[in-house]
Amino acid sequence: MQSLSVLHVLVVSVIGFLLGALWYSPLLFVKAWFVEMKYTPEMLAGFRKEPGGKLMLPKCFLWTILSTFTLAALLAANHTAGAVKGLEMGLFVGIGIVLSRSAVNGMFERRTLRHLMITTGHDVTLLALQGAILGVWR
């Protein structure tokens, strides 16, 4: 834990947050995600007006920092260095834990495979990208 760089974790968290902004944008999957969630843009805007709604993005960023820190700690604990090894660890965590657990929860929540692929596709891509960057910065 002592070898972790707070600056690296914060920078990689920002990069991850920007990936989320791109992933859930009109360029990629926001329209399909709206369909899967049965949301409209107006509904999402309404959520932001609810109590605590303006804190949604800052809270999401804090969760991103936590997941980035956790991945960085796993990389450090396993002495993982280099972009490829970091990417492999990110994929291992993303597919082996995030995707598999989301799939189980999604079955009980009656989510579609498309929904699972959009949301966990983001998480797996995020962890792989962050793992590659953190692996280089070791």
C-alpha positions in Angstrom: 0.0 0.0 0.0 2.9 2.4 0.7 4.0 2.1 -2.9 0.7 3.5 -4.2 0.8 7.0 -5.7 -2.2 9.1 -4.7 -1.5 11.2 -7.8 -1.5 8.2 -10.1 -4.8 6.9 -8.6 -6.4 10.3 -9.0 -5.2 10.8 -12.6 -6.3 7.3 -13.6 -9.6 7.9 -11.8 -10.2 11.0 -14.0 -9.3 9.0 -17.1 -11.8 6.3 -16.0 -14.5 8.9 -15.4 -13.9 10.4 -18.8 -14.3 6.9 -20.3 -17.7 6.7 -18.6 -18.7 10.1 -20.1 -17.7 8.7 -23.6 -19.3 5.3 -23.0 -22.7 6.8 -22.0 -22.7 9.5 -24.6 -24.5 9.7 -28.0 -21.3 8.6 -29.6 -21.6 5.1 -28.0 -24.3 3.6 -25.8 -26.5 6.2 -24.2 -29.4 5.6 -26.5 -29.3 1.9 -26.1 -28.9 2.3 -22.3 -31.9 4.6 -22.1 -34.0 2.0 -23.9 -32.8 -0.8 -21.5 -33.4 1.4 -18.5 -36.7 2.7 -19.8 -35.4 6.2 -19.3 -35.9 9.4 -21.2 -33.5 12.3 -21.2 -36.2 14.3 -19.4 -36.3 11.6 -16.6 -32.6 11.8 -16.2 -32.7 15.6 -15.9 -35.5 15.2 -13.3 -33.3 12.9 -11.2 -30.7 15.6 -11.0 -33.4 18.0 -9.5 -34.2 15.5 -6.7 -32.6 16.0 -3.3 -29.0 14.9 -3.6 -29.3 14.8 -7.4 -26.6 17.4 -7.9 -24.2 15.2 -5.9 -24.7 12.3 -8.3 -21.6 12.9 -10.4 -19.3 13.7 -7.4 -20.5 10.6 -5.7 -19.9 8.6 -8.9 -16.4 10.0 -9.0 -15.7 9.0 -5.4 -16.8 5.4 -6.2 -14.5 5.6 -9.2 -11.6 6.6 -7.0 -12.3 3.7 -4.7 -12.4 1.1 -7.5 -9.2 2.6 -9.0 -7.4 2.5 -5.7 -8.5 -1.1 -5.2 -7.2 -2.1 -8.6 -3.9 -0.2 -8.0 -3.6 -2.1 -4.6 -4.1 -5.4 -6.4 -1.6 -4.6 -9.0 0.9 -3.6 -6.3 0.2 -6.7 -4.2 0.8 -8.9 -7.2 3.9 -7.0 -8.4 2.2 -6.4 -11.7 4.1 -4.1 -14.0 3.8 -3.2 -17.6 0.8 -2.3 -19.8 0.0 -5.8 -20.9 0.2 -7.3 -17.4 -1.9 -4.5 -16.0 -4.5 -4.9 -18.8 -4.6 -8.6 -18.0 -5.2 -8.0 -14.3 -7.9 -5.4 -15.2 -9.6 -8.0 -17.5 -9.3 -10.7 -14.8 -11.0 -8.6 -12.2 -13.5 -7.1 -14.7 -14.6 -10.4 -16.2 -14.0 -12.7 -13.3 -15.6 -10.6 -10.6 -17.6 -7.7 -12.0 -19.2 -9.3 -15.0 -19.9 -12.6 -13.2 -21.5 -10.9 -10.2 -23.4 -8.4 -12.4 -24.8 -11.3 -14.5 -26.1 -13.0 -11.4 -27.7 -9.9 -10.1 -29.0 -9.1 -13.6 -30.8 -12.4 -13.8 -32.8 -11.6 -10.6 -33.4 -8.1 -11.7 -34.6 -9.4 -15.1 -32.1 -7.3 -17.0 -31.5 -8.2 -20.6 -28.2 -9.4 -22.0 -27.9 -6.1 -23.9 -28.2 -4.2 -20.7 -25.5 -6.4 -19.1 -23.2 -5.9 -22.0 -23.6 -2.1 -21.9 -23.0 -1.7 -18.2 -20.5 -4.4 -17.5 -18.8 -3.8 -20.9 -18.1 -0.3 -19.5 -16.7 -1.7 -16.2 -14.5 -4.3 -17.9 -13.2 -1.8 -20.4 -12.6 0.7 -17.6 -10.6 -1.8 -15.5 -8.6 -3.0 -18.4 -7.7 0.5 -19.4 -6.9 1.5 -15.8 -4.9 -1.7 -15.3 -2.8 -0.9 -18.4 -2.1 2.6 -17.3 -1.4 1.7 -13.7 0.8 -1.2 -14.8 3.0 1.3 -16.7 3.2 3.6 -13.7 4.5 0.9 -11.4 
